[in-house]
């Protein structure tokens, strides 16, 4: 296979947010010029079902006429506390309220059947964090519970029913944030646990999801000081390259949580964050808000591929993982989609 163009690799490794409910010049730039691989939708982008369908169609049409693969179009639709789609879409009480596997199956089935006609093809769910009993866990209102076996079973039910209906599932927040009490949206939590403690509890649901071929894994913005005392998981080679990829043998798509969150933004500039992501063998950087960081991240990735042969090789592997997932789930004329994707 010919090597992918650096501009193409850089864009495909970004999933970004934007403002507005209609296709606009910003989206034209993000898709047509930066060649971003994915978009994530928030309440600010969502109106009526027809508006959402048209927005997704217009974005995919831009990718198509630019000669790019179809876009990941993602949303956080966990149910309960985190559900971007409101009425008239189905509303669920959330993971803690699910008492039997049928509840998880019903949630995932209905959610997939509502997302797919809109053009949304990825759900940032399920939450696989284990919230221990007796801990004031930040995830208590979003986790399936305190038993890692139960969390694994319920999470895998959600994954199966989403993916059987063409919606990519993303397991989060690796390697588990159920033990934390500080909100990483606001600041960087430290968790003083070693790999064995995580293996005995927190990693169990993720191991099940990996065996079940979950489409993606999202990293947490937590610093696990017993594994890497310097970098949060989303920027840590010890967490992704060593633990997730090498030891747990996950060769699917790995993405960060939002780089705009308080755990990352005040302490790590975009240059530092993106370079760490590349060294950690993370596929996709998630930047959820409009601003200069998106274009800066794209250029940092592109230049890193030029400057560092090792990162260039890793970038080729990364975009191959991304395209493999897109081919598995997204319709497209794959034989003719790459006129801008390869080096001339």
PyMOL commands that set and color helices and strands:
alter all, ss='L'
color gray80, all
select helices_A, chain A and resi 6-12+25-33+43-45+49-65+95-97+101-116+148-163+195-211+233-235+238-247+270-279+292-307+309-329+334-336
alter helices_A, ss='H'
color red, helices_A
select strands_A, chain A and resi 14-16+38-41+72-75+77-79+82-83+122-123+168-174+189-191+216-219+222-224+253-258+284-287
alter strands_A, ss='S'
color yellow, strands_A
deselect
rebuild
show_as cartoon
